[in-house]
Amino acid sequence: MRKYNNHAMWVAALLLLGFTTACNDPDKNSNSIQNTIPLNSASGFVVLAGSTVTNAGPTVITGGDLGLSPGSSVTGFGPGTLTPPAVMHVMDPAAAQAQLDLTVAYNNAAGLPGGAALPGDMSGLTFTPGVYTNASSVLLSAGNVTLDAQGNANAVFIFQIGSTLTTLGSTQVVLAGGAQAKNVFWQVGSSATLGTSSVFMGTIMALQSITLNTSATLTGRAEARNGAVTLDTNTITAP
């Protein structure tokens, strides 16, 4: 009888050890194991819109193209500039294909299950790799939000936002622990607005429109499926 009890105690201890290890090891957390979102041809664009692209001031776009489809109106270039070899694609097959690929990527991101709860205000918070979801609107009202890859340069962050994404003036998305902007995706069910002089990281995939207010900086992509992308003296750099 004593031998049986000792054996049971060893089994219980091993099970407890395994459970504790799984909880403490982020690689065993299903929310942290996520492949990137394939953008296909949309990855070559840093600005992509459905209706119009409007710019005011000396916006600089570097590392990728500007695309518009099915709309036809691009205004404000110059004073806005695209750093060569970046070019504009307006109502051409490349822009049309990029919109198709954006739609696939958007639906892919929106359909991922098992997302952890994303608060309505991200101010002062730190997120580790994984999928996060909020069925309503999300705000960065003050200071910073930090994305910490925990030493994994391939770590992926996906934010599913049911309605609007808004950052207020001078706020920042900060990358830490080896996180890279190319592995950060914001799927926005309505429109996204980046505040004046704010700093943002990652690919924004919005169902409607994207607005970058004066002097907002984006390392990533501003890609709107149906609406406009509106710019004002911004610096936009491919991730």
LINZIDA-V982163 format. One record per pair of residues at least 24 apart in sequence whose C-alpha atoms are under 10 Angstrom apart, sorted by the first residue. I is the first residue (numbers start at 1). J is the second residue. Records with the same first field share a line. If there is no record, write none. Layout:
I: J + J
This chain:
26: 128 + 129 + 130 + 150
27: 129
29: 129 + 130
30: 114 + 115 + 130 + 131
31: 113 + 114 + 115 + 116 + 128 + 129 + 130 + 131 + 132 + 157
32: 115 + 116 + 128 + 129 + 130 + 131 + 149 + 155 + 156 + 157
33: 129 + 130 + 131 + 155 + 156 + 157
34: 112 + 129 + 130 + 131 + 154 + 155 + 156 + 157 + 158
35: 130 + 154 + 155 + 156 + 157 + 158 + 183
36: 109 + 154 + 155 + 156 + 157 + 158 + 182 + 183 + 184 + 185
37: 104 + 105 + 106 + 108 + 109 + 156 + 157 + 158 + 182 + 183 + 184 + 185 + 203
38: 101 + 102 + 104 + 105 + 106 + 108 + 109
39: 98 + 99 + 100 + 101 + 102 + 103 + 104 + 105 + 106 + 108 + 203
40: 97 + 98 + 100 + 101 + 102 + 104 + 105
41: 94 + 95 + 96 + 97 + 98 + 99 + 100 + 101 + 102
42: 67 + 94 + 95 + 96 + 97 + 98 + 99 + 100 + 101 + 102 + 103 + 105 + 221 + 223
43: 98 + 101 + 102 + 182 + 203 + 220 + 221 + 223 + 238 + 239
44: 86 + 94 + 98 + 221 + 238
45: 86 + 87 + 88 + 89 + 94 + 95 + 98 + 220 + 221 + 222 + 223 + 238
46: 86 + 203 + 204 + 218 + 219 + 220 + 221 + 222 + 223 + 236 + 237 + 238 + 239
47: 88 + 203 + 204 + 210 + 220 + 221 + 222 + 223 + 224 + 229 + 230 + 231 + 236 + 237 + 238
48: 88 + 89 + 90 + 95 + 98 + 99 + 102 + 205 + 210 + 221 + 222 + 223 + 224 + 225 + 226 + 227 + 228 + 229
49: 74 + 90 + 95 + 98 + 99 + 206 + 208 + 209 + 210 + 222 + 223 + 224 + 225 + 226 + 227 + 228 + 229 + 230
50: 91 + 95 + 96 + 99 + 207 + 208 + 209 + 223 + 224 + 225 + 226 + 227 + 228 + 229
51: 208 + 209 + 224 + 225 + 226 + 227 + 228 + 229
52: 90 + 209 + 224 + 226 + 227 + 228 + 229 + 230
53: 77 + 90 + 210 + 227 + 228 + 229 + 230 + 231
54: 80 + 211 + 228 + 229 + 230 + 231 + 232
55: 79 + 80 + 81 + 212 + 229 + 230 + 231 + 232 + 233 + 234
56: 80 + 213 + 214 + 230 + 231 + 232 + 233 + 234
57: 81 + 214 + 215 + 231 + 232 + 233 + 234
58: 215 + 231 + 232 + 233 + 234 + 235
59: 214 + 215 + 216 + 217 + 231 + 232 + 233 + 234 + 235 + 236
60: 217 + 232 + 233 + 234 + 235 + 236 + 237
61: 86 + 87 + 218 + 234 + 235 + 236 + 237 + 238
62: 86 + 219 + 235 + 236 + 237 + 238 + 239
63: 220 + 236 + 237 + 238 + 239
64: 88 + 220 + 221 + 236 + 237 + 238 + 239
65: 89 + 95 + 238
66: 90 + 95 + 222 + 223
67: 91 + 92 + 94 + 95 + 96 + 98 + 99 + 223
68: 92 + 94 + 95 + 96 + 98 + 99 + 223 + 224 + 225 + 228 + 229
69: 93 + 94 + 95 + 96 + 97 + 98 + 99 + 100 + 225 + 226
70: 95 + 96 + 99 + 225 + 226
71: 226 + 227 + 228
73: 228
74: 228 + 229
75: 230
76: 231 + 232
79: 233
80: 231 + 232 + 233 + 234 + 235
82: 236
83: 237
98: 223 + 225
99: 223 + 224 + 225 + 226
100: 225
102: 205 + 206 + 207 + 223 + 224 + 225
103: 205 + 206 + 207 + 224 + 225 + 226
105: 185 + 187 + 205
106: 160 + 185 + 186 + 187 + 188 + 189 + 204 + 205 + 206 + 207 + 223 + 224 + 225
107: 187 + 205
108: 187
109: 158 + 159 + 160 + 185 + 186 + 187 + 188 + 205
110: 158 + 159 + 160 + 161 + 162 + 186 + 187 + 188 + 189
111: 160
112: 158 + 160
115: 158 + 159 + 160
116: 159 + 160
117: 159 + 160
118: 159 + 160 + 161
120: 161 + 165
121: 145 + 165 + 166 + 167
122: 146 + 167 + 173
123: 167 + 171 + 172 + 173
126: 173 + 174 + 175 + 176
127: 157 + 175 + 176
128: 155 + 156 + 157 + 176 + 177 + 179
129: 154 + 155 + 156 + 157 + 158 + 179 + 183 + 184
130: 155 + 156 + 157 + 158 + 159 + 184
131: 156 + 157 + 158 + 159 + 160 + 185
132: 157 + 158 + 159 + 160 + 161 + 186
133: 158 + 159 + 160 + 161 + 162 + 187
134: 159 + 160 + 161 + 162 + 163 + 188
135: 160 + 161 + 162 + 163 + 164 + 188 + 189
136: 160 + 161 + 162 + 163 + 164 + 165 + 188 + 189 + 190
137: 161 + 162 + 163 + 164 + 165 + 166 + 188 + 189 + 190 + 191 + 192
138: 162 + 163 + 164 + 165 + 166 + 167 + 188 + 192
139: 164 + 165 + 166 + 167 + 168 + 192 + 193
140: 165 + 166 + 167 + 168 + 169 + 171 + 172 + 173 + 194 + 195
141: 166 + 167 + 168 + 169 + 170 + 171 + 172 + 195
142: 167 + 168 + 169 + 170 + 171 + 172
143: 167 + 168 + 169 + 170 + 171 + 172 + 173 + 198
144: 170 + 171 + 172 + 173 + 174 + 198 + 199 + 200
145: 171 + 172 + 173 + 174 + 175 + 200
146: 172 + 173 + 174 + 175 + 176 + 177 + 179
147: 173 + 174 + 175 + 176 + 177 + 178 + 179 + 180 + 181 + 184 + 201
148: 174 + 175 + 176 + 177 + 178 + 179 + 180
149: 175 + 176 + 177 + 178 + 179 + 180 + 183
150: 176 + 177 + 178 + 179
151: 176 + 177 + 178 + 179
152: 177 + 178 + 179 + 180
153: 177 + 178 + 179 + 180 + 183
154: 178 + 179 + 180 + 182 + 183
155: 179 + 180 + 182 + 183 + 184
156: 180 + 181 + 182 + 183 + 184 + 185
157: 181 + 182 + 183 + 184 + 185 + 186 + 202
158: 183 + 184 + 185 + 186 + 187 + 202 + 203
159: 184 + 185 + 186 + 187 + 188 + 204
160: 185 + 186 + 187 + 188 + 189
161: 186 + 187 + 188 + 189 + 190 + 191 + 192 + 206
162: 187 + 188 + 189 + 190 + 191 + 207
163: 187 + 188 + 189 + 190 + 191 + 192 + 206 + 207 + 208
164: 188 + 189 + 190 + 191 + 192 + 193 + 206 + 207 + 208 + 209 + 210
165: 189 + 190 + 191 + 192 + 193 + 194 + 204 + 206 + 210
166: 191 + 192 + 193 + 194 + 195 + 210 + 211
167: 192 + 193 + 194 + 195 + 196 + 198 + 199 + 200 + 212 + 213 + 216
168: 193 + 194 + 195 + 196 + 197 + 198 + 213
169: 194 + 195 + 196 + 197 + 198 + 199 + 213 + 214 + 215 + 216
170: 194 + 195 + 196 + 197 + 198 + 199 + 215 + 216
171: 195 + 196 + 197 + 198 + 199 + 200 + 216
172: 197 + 198 + 199 + 200 + 201 + 216 + 217
173: 198 + 199 + 200 + 201 + 202 + 218
174: 199 + 200 + 201
175: 200 + 201 + 202
180: 219 + 220 + 239
181: 218 + 219 + 220 + 221 + 238 + 239
182: 219 + 220 + 221 + 238 + 239
183: 220 + 239
184: 220 + 239
185: 220 + 221
186: 221 + 222
188: 224
190: 224 + 226 + 227
191: 224 + 227 + 228 + 229
192: 222 + 224 + 229
193: 229 + 230
194: 218 + 231
196: 232 + 233 + 234
197: 233 + 234
199: 235
200: 236
201: 237 + 238 + 239
202: 238 + 239
203: 238 + 239
212: 236
